[in-house]
């Protein structure tokens, strides 16, 4: 039995017309000899009747925060409605199917409501359904505790549900259907020359997601990588080939970078030892920020200076800490972190120098840099971000 996981997001199941396209994808999979397992998100987005955020608006935040068990029961309703409606559309097109909750599909979790950890995936029920030639239509985003309570797996976790089932069922492939043709080399709203990436590695996708690109849920990639199950990002509305995610990516490609992404709303923070003489807190500032749940990145430590960036939502809290500790620092706001991602840079000398040079030649000030084996980061003024993205894309990624 060749099992194929097909996950469809909220926009893919939001209307009768879109669901008709989903039906065709499922029918095509069956015609190709696969036994499809369909995973669905709640229908639509905020404002649509059964979308997750719409359901959440039915209860007040105090009740939600004090009774996460009840909140998870409510939040599970969107996917349940979606699974039954999708099963109905499959039935209308001659495809026998069976809607299943996450628990009925065998996803068993702990009691950490609202962000549950998966303990086990029992595939017996799904296997028996597949052996009967029936298509399981599983609710994404949710599981069940060992004592029978609904849980949710964290926002956006329907992708994760698909990967969980794909690995547990030893699927041939996990297809994630959305409203784009695949992962692009850059944000097409800012870079007109951006194009679809045919193949990319799990690790590169991790970097994309970590640096702000909304391509696929990181936990879904992590799970698929553990099981060595290929992931494909596809468009429900087209027959585009999509983007294949596996261990090999572009393989023999000579390109240094696979793609680039960015994060706005960064603030650069600079502590100088000369400005904080006789204040031991200067040497402990990174630990203090961690204790206060302030995440930092682009960390550069020098003998007489510490530089890093934070999200602008953390600046008020950071200023309170700095004042309380009698520390001195300076801030540069309205910054954007540009990330260039690709396995091709491993061991290649002079890449950072070339990036700095091309940006400088175009009058773009680079405020800070950092790098790893597969990623190079450059901090620029947000007013220069679009220009920087296009210049870098033209220099390193144009076909």
C-alpha positions as CSV (number, residue, x, y, z in Angstrom):
1,X,0.0,0.0,0.0
2,X,1.5,3.3,-1.2
3,X,0.3,5.9,1.3
4,X,0.3,9.6,0.3
5,X,-0.4,12.4,2.8
6,X,-2.3,15.4,1.3
7,X,-2.7,18.3,3.6
8,X,-5.0,21.2,2.6
9,X,-4.9,24.6,4.3
10,X,-7.7,26.9,5.3
11,X,-7.9,28.7,2.0
12,X,-7.9,25.4,0.1
13,X,-11.1,24.2,1.8
14,X,-12.8,27.6,2.3
15,X,-15.3,27.5,-0.6
16,X,-17.2,24.9,-2.6
17,X,-15.1,25.8,-5.7
18,X,-11.8,25.4,-3.8
19,X,-12.9,22.1,-2.3
20,X,-13.8,20.8,-5.8
21,X,-10.1,21.4,-6.6
22,X,-9.1,19.4,-3.5
23,X,-11.4,16.5,-4.7
24,X,-9.5,16.5,-8.0
25,X,-6.1,16.2,-6.2
26,X,-7.4,13.3,-4.1
27,X,-8.9,11.6,-7.2
28,X,-5.7,12.0,-9.1
29,X,-3.7,10.4,-6.2
30,X,-6.0,7.4,-6.2
31,X,-5.7,7.1,-10.0
32,X,-2.0,7.0,-9.6
33,X,-2.3,4.0,-7.3
34,X,-1.8,5.9,-4.0
35,X,-3.9,5.4,-0.8
36,X,-4.4,9.1,0.2
37,X,-4.7,10.4,3.7
38,X,-6.2,13.9,3.7
39,X,-5.4,16.3,6.5
40,X,-7.4,19.6,6.7
41,X,-7.2,22.9,8.4
42,X,-10.2,25.0,9.6
43,X,-12.1,26.6,6.7
44,X,-10.9,30.1,5.8
45,X,-9.2,32.8,7.8
46,X,-10.3,35.2,10.5
47,X,-13.7,36.6,9.8
48,X,-14.9,33.4,8.1
49,X,-17.5,31.6,10.1
50,X,-15.5,28.5,11.1
51,X,-12.0,29.8,11.0
52,X,-9.9,29.3,14.1
53,X,-9.6,32.9,15.0
54,X,-13.3,33.4,14.5
55,X,-14.1,30.6,16.9
56,X,-11.6,32.0,19.4
57,X,-13.4,35.4,19.4
58,X,-16.5,33.7,20.8
59,X,-14.9,33.5,24.3
60,X,-13.1,36.2,26.3
61,X,-9.4,36.1,26.8
62,X,-9.7,35.7,30.6
63,X,-11.8,32.6,30.2
64,X,-9.4,31.2,27.5
65,X,-6.3,31.8,29.6
66,X,-7.9,30.3,32.8
67,X,-9.4,27.3,31.1
68,X,-7.2,26.1,28.3
69,X,-8.9,22.8,28.3
70,X,-12.2,24.4,27.3
71,X,-10.4,26.7,24.7
72,X,-8.9,23.6,23.0
73,X,-12.3,22.0,22.8
74,X,-13.6,25.1,21.0
75,X,-10.6,25.5,18.8
76,X,-10.9,21.8,17.7
77,X,-14.4,22.5,16.2
78,X,-13.1,24.3,13.1
79,X,-11.1,21.4,11.8
80,X,-13.9,19.0,12.7
81,X,-16.4,20.9,10.6
82,X,-13.8,21.1,7.8
83,X,-13.2,17.3,7.8
84,X,-16.9,16.5,7.6
85,X,-17.6,19.0,4.9
86,X,-14.6,17.8,2.9
87,X,-15.8,14.1,3.3
88,X,-19.2,15.2,2.0
89,X,-17.6,16.7,-1.1
90,X,-15.6,13.6,-1.7
91,X,-18.7,11.5,-1.3
92,X,-20.5,13.7,-3.9
93,X,-17.8,12.8,-6.3
94,X,-17.9,9.1,-5.8
95,X,-15.0,8.8,-3.3
96,X,-15.8,7.0,-0.1
97,X,-14.2,8.8,2.9
98,X,-14.2,8.9,6.7
99,X,-13.8,12.1,8.7
100,X,-11.6,11.6,11.8
101,X,-10.6,13.8,14.7
102,X,-6.9,13.9,15.6
103,X,-7.6,11.5,18.5
104,X,-9.5,9.1,16.2
105,X,-6.5,9.2,13.9
106,X,-4.4,8.0,16.8
107,X,-2.6,11.2,17.8
108,X,-2.2,11.0,21.6
109,X,-0.7,13.9,23.5
110,X,0.1,15.1,27.0
111,X,-2.1,17.5,29.0
112,X,-0.3,20.7,27.9
113,X,-3.5,22.3,26.5
114,X,-3.0,24.9,23.7
115,X,0.5,23.6,22.9
116,X,0.4,19.9,23.5
117,X,3.3,17.5,22.9
118,X,2.6,14.3,21.0
119,X,3.3,11.1,23.0
120,X,2.3,8.5,20.4
121,X,0.7,8.0,17.0
122,X,-1.4,4.8,16.9
123,X,-2.0,4.0,13.2
124,X,-4.3,1.0,13.6
125,X,-7.5,2.8,12.9
126,X,-6.2,4.7,9.9
127,X,-4.6,1.5,8.5
128,X,-7.9,-0.4,8.8
129,X,-9.8,2.4,7.0
130,X,-7.2,2.5,4.2
131,X,-7.3,-1.3,3.7
132,X,-11.1,-0.9,3.0
133,X,-10.3,1.6,0.2
134,X,-11.7,4.5,2.2
135,X,-10.0,7.9,2.3
136,X,-9.4,9.2,5.9
137,X,-10.0,12.9,6.2
138,X,-8.2,13.9,9.4
139,X,-8.5,17.1,11.4
140,X,-5.1,18.9,11.6
141,X,-3.8,20.8,14.5
142,X,-5.3,18.6,17.2
143,X,-4.9,15.4,19.3
144,X,-6.3,13.7,22.3
145,X,-5.0,13.2,25.8
146,X,-4.8,9.7,27.3
147,X,-7.9,10.5,29.3
148,X,-9.9,11.7,26.4
149,X,-9.6,15.5,26.2
150,X,-9.2,17.5,23.0
151,X,-5.8,19.2,22.7
152,X,-4.3,21.5,20.1
153,X,-0.7,21.3,19.0
154,X,0.1,25.1,18.6
155,X,-0.9,27.6,16.0
156,X,-0.3,26.6,12.4
157,X,0.3,23.0,13.4
158,X,-1.9,21.3,10.7
159,X,1.3,20.9,8.7
160,X,2.8,19.2,11.8
161,X,-0.2,16.8,11.9
162,X,0.4,15.9,8.3
163,X,4.1,15.1,9.0
164,X,3.3,13.1,12.1
165,X,0.9,10.9,10.2
166,X,3.3,10.7,7.2
167,X,6.1,9.4,9.4
168,X,3.9,7.1,11.5
169,X,2.4,5.6,8.3
170,X,5.7,5.5,6.4
171,X,4.2,7.5,3.6
172,X,5.8,7.8,0.2
173,X,5.4,11.6,0.4
174,X,3.8,14.4,2.3
175,X,2.1,17.0,0.1
176,X,1.3,20.4,1.7
177,X,-1.2,22.2,-0.4
178,X,-1.6,26.0,-0.1
179,X,-2.4,29.0,-2.4
180,X,1.1,29.4,-3.8
181,X,3.0,27.3,-6.4
182,X,5.9,26.6,-4.0
183,X,8.7,28.2,-2.0
184,X,10.2,31.2,-3.8
185,X,13.7,32.5,-3.9
186,X,12.5,35.7,-2.2
187,X,9.3,37.5,-1.3
188,X,7.7,38.3,-4.7
189,X,6.0,41.4,-3.2
190,X,9.4,42.9,-2.9
191,X,11.5,41.1,-5.5
192,X,9.8,40.9,-8.9
193,X,12.4,38.5,-10.2
194,X,11.8,35.9,-7.5
195,X,11.0,32.4,-8.8
196,X,10.0,29.0,-7.5
197,X,12.6,26.8,-6.0
198,X,12.4,23.3,-7.5
199,X,14.3,21.5,-4.7
200,X,15.5,22.5,-1.3
201,X,16.9,20.7,1.8
202,X,15.2,20.3,5.1
203,X,17.9,22.4,6.7
204,X,17.5,25.3,4.3
205,X,13.8,25.3,4.9
206,X,14.5,25.5,8.7
207,X,16.6,28.6,8.0
208,X,13.8,30.1,5.9
209,X,11.2,29.6,8.6
210,X,13.5,30.7,11.4
211,X,14.4,34.0,9.6
212,X,10.7,35.0,9.0
213,X,9.6,33.3,5.8
214,X,6.2,31.7,6.2
215,X,6.8,28.6,4.1
216,X,5.8,25.7,6.3
217,X,5.6,25.0,10.0
218,X,9.1,24.2,11.3
219,X,7.9,21.3,13.4
220,X,6.5,19.7,10.2
221,X,9.9,19.9,8.6
222,X,11.7,18.5,11.6
223,X,9.3,15.5,11.8
224,X,9.6,14.8,8.1
225,X,13.4,15.0,8.3
226,X,13.4,12.5,11.2
227,X,11.4,10.1,9.2
228,X,13.2,10.9,5.9
229,X,9.9,11.5,4.2
230,X,9.9,13.9,1.3
231,X,7.7,17.0,1.6
232,X,6.3,18.9,-1.3
233,X,4.8,22.4,-1.2
234,X,2.1,22.6,-3.9
235,X,-0.8,24.8,-5.0
236,X,-4.3,23.5,-4.7
237,X,-5.5,25.8,-7.6
238,X,-2.8,24.8,-10.2
239,X,-0.9,21.8,-11.5
240,X,2.5,23.4,-10.7
241,X,5.2,20.9,-9.8
242,X,5.8,22.7,-6.5
243,X,8.9,22.6,-4.3
244,X,10.4,19.3,-3.1
245,X,12.0,19.3,0.4
246,X,14.3,16.4,1.2
247,X,17.9,15.7,2.3
248,X,19.5,16.5,-1.0
249,X,17.9,19.7,-2.3
250,X,19.5,21.1,-5.5
251,X,22.4,18.6,-5.2
252,X,24.9,19.5,-7.9
253,X,23.7,23.1,-8.3
254,X,26.6,25.7,-8.6
255,X,24.6,28.5,-7.0
256,X,25.8,29.7,-3.6
257,X,22.4,30.6,-2.3
258,X,19.0,28.9,-2.6
259,X,17.0,31.9,-1.5
260,X,16.8,34.9,0.8
261,X,14.4,36.2,3.3
262,X,14.2,39.0,5.9
263,X,12.9,40.2,9.3
264,X,11.6,43.7,9.8
265,X,11.2,45.5,13.1
266,X,14.7,44.8,14.4
267,X,16.5,47.1,16.8
268,X,20.3,47.0,17.2
269,X,21.5,47.4,20.8
270,X,25.0,48.4,21.6
271,X,26.7,48.2,25.0
272,X,30.2,49.7,25.4
273,X,32.4,48.8,28.4
274,X,33.7,52.4,28.6
275,X,30.2,53.6,29.2
276,X,29.6,51.0,31.9
277,X,32.8,51.1,34.0
278,X,32.5,49.5,37.5
279,X,29.1,48.0,36.7
280,X,29.4,44.2,36.8
281,X,26.0,43.9,35.2
282,X,27.6,44.8,31.9
283,X,29.3,41.4,31.8
284,X,26.0,39.6,32.7
285,X,23.6,41.4,30.4
286,X,23.1,38.5,28.0
287,X,22.1,36.2,30.9
288,X,19.9,38.9,32.4
289,X,18.0,39.3,29.1
290,X,17.6,35.6,28.8
291,X,16.1,35.4,32.3
292,X,13.6,38.0,31.3
293,X,12.6,36.1,28.1
294,X,14.1,38.7,25.7
295,X,15.3,36.9,22.6
296,X,18.5,38.3,21.0
297,X,20.3,37.5,17.7
298,X,23.1,38.7,15.5
299,X,25.3,38.7,18.6
300,X,28.8,40.1,18.2
301,X,31.0,40.2,21.4
302,X,34.2,42.3,21.3
303,X,36.7,43.0,24.2
304,X,35.1,46.5,24.7
305,X,31.7,46.1,23.2
306,X,28.6,43.9,22.9
307,X,26.2,44.3,20.0
308,X,23.0,42.4,19.2
309,X,19.5,42.8,17.9
310,X,16.1,42.4,19.4
311,X,12.5,42.6,18.1
312,X,11.0,46.1,18.6
313,X,8.2,44.6,20.8
314,X,10.9,43.9,23.4
315,X,12.4,47.4,23.6
316,X,10.3,48.8,26.4
317,X,11.1,45.8,28.6
318,X,14.8,46.1,27.7
319,X,14.9,49.8,28.6
320,X,13.3,49.0,32.0
321,X,16.0,46.5,32.7
322,X,18.8,48.8,31.6
323,X,17.5,51.6,33.8
324,X,17.1,49.3,36.8
325,X,20.6,48.0,36.4
326,X,22.1,51.5,35.9
327,X,23.5,50.5,32.5
328,X,24.2,52.6,29.5
329,X,23.6,51.6,25.9
330,X,22.5,53.0,22.5
331,X,19.8,51.9,20.1
332,X,19.4,51.9,16.3
333,X,15.8,51.3,15.4
334,X,14.0,50.6,12.1
335,X,16.4,47.9,11.1
336,X,15.9,44.9,8.8
337,X,17.8,41.6,9.0
338,X,18.4,40.1,5.6
339,X,19.2,36.4,5.5
340,X,20.9,34.7,2.5
341,X,20.4,30.9,2.8
342,X,22.1,28.1,0.9
343,X,24.2,25.0,1.4
344,X,26.4,26.2,-1.5
345,X,28.4,28.6,0.7
346,X,30.0,25.9,2.8
347,X,33.8,26.3,2.6
348,X,33.6,29.0,-0.1
349,X,35.9,31.9,0.7
350,X,35.1,35.6,0.0
351,X,31.3,35.3,0.0
352,X,30.7,37.8,2.8
353,X,33.2,40.2,1.2
354,X,31.3,40.1,-2.1
355,X,28.0,40.8,-0.4
356,X,29.4,43.8,1.5
357,X,31.0,45.1,-1.6
358,X,27.9,44.9,-3.8
359,X,25.8,46.6,-1.1
360,X,28.3,49.3,-0.5
361,X,28.6,50.0,-4.2
362,X,24.9,50.7,-4.1
363,X,25.1,53.0,-1.2
364,X,23.5,50.6,1.3
365,X,25.0,50.7,4.8
366,X,25.6,47.4,6.5
367,X,25.2,47.8,10.2
368,X,26.1,44.3,11.3
369,X,26.8,40.8,9.9
370,X,26.9,37.3,11.0
371,X,27.2,33.9,9.3
372,X,26.9,30.1,9.8
373,X,27.7,27.2,7.5
374,X,24.5,27.7,5.5
375,X,23.3,31.3,6.2
376,X,24.7,34.8,6.0
377,X,22.9,37.7,7.8
378,X,23.2,41.4,7.1
379,X,21.5,44.1,9.1
380,X,20.5,47.2,7.1
381,X,18.3,50.2,7.6
382,X,14.7,49.2,6.8
383,X,14.5,52.1,4.3
384,X,17.2,50.2,2.3
385,X,15.7,46.7,2.8
386,X,13.8,46.3,-0.5
387,X,16.8,47.7,-2.5
388,X,19.1,45.3,-0.7
389,X,17.0,42.3,-1.3
390,X,16.7,43.0,-5.1
391,X,20.5,43.7,-5.4
392,X,21.4,40.5,-3.6
393,X,18.9,38.5,-5.6
394,X,20.1,39.9,-8.9
395,X,23.7,39.3,-8.0
396,X,23.5,35.7,-6.6
397,X,20.2,34.1,-7.7
398,X,19.1,35.3,-11.1
399,X,19.0,32.3,-13.5
